[in-house]
Amino acid sequence: MLKIASRQTKNMSMFTQLFHLLPDVVWSGIIASLLTLCGVLISNRSNTTRLRIQLKHDASEKAKERTASMRKEVYLEAVEELTKANSHLASLPQADLTKINAADGLQGFFAAASKLQLVAEPKTALLVNQLVGTYGELLLRLMERLVPLQKAKLAIAINDDLYNKAQFEVQRVLSEMARFNESAQSNEQVFGALERAFASYQAQTQNYAEARQDAWADFNNLNIQFCRQLFIDMRIVGQQQISVIIEIRRDLGLTAYLAEMREQMESQWERMSIQLDRMISALQGS
């Protein structure tokens, strides 16, 4: 053990001697190299950290851009389909429900709303889901109100068809009477039969015309009632629509003048209500 300790002491002494034998300029170079190496390592670490932060930021911004782009497309489609849905509901009294499905006009909005709920902010998605439910309930109520309108339209179609057939017979009998007179015939029984047929068909045309006119009057009155009640329902739906549109603009970053926009849209509903009452009064007065 003493020999080993002695040998280590001897080696340290030799290293110390060698250390002192190195010129100062060499040590200055070594120290400068070490400092440079430390600077490079510190700079590389800083650059690596900065690069990681930049890449993370870029990835976040790209994700936001993709989301914003996808939202913009879906939101615009939803607003467009919402407008179509409103127009469809207003046109239902004129539709023939025996040939079309009343819900078909809302399928585009329902599909767009489903996509919107996937990409929208939670509050917007909840408002859209509520709006979809309101439209579904409204459609069921409208179907009940459309039954009398469809009956009136059916009565119009039936009486119009019977009127046209009776009118055709009137024209046919008139033609027969004209040929009878032009041929200088004097058979009173034949001419009397033609006169009776003419009177019968003429009475039928009058009856069918009056029945058709009554059916039209019923349809017009029911249509006015339908439109008035629909507007009341749409005002309730409209409040939800306004909230949805406001949140869509908020999601898209269009946050300027949101309060003013809500106030303006609510004011438009009030003006439309006044104009609707005037139009209905004018129609009923005429």
Summary of the structure (lengths in Angstrom):
residues: 286
radius of gyration: 44.3
end to end distance: 128.6
largest distance: 166.6
contacts: 740
relative contact order: 0.07
helix: 91%
strand: 0%
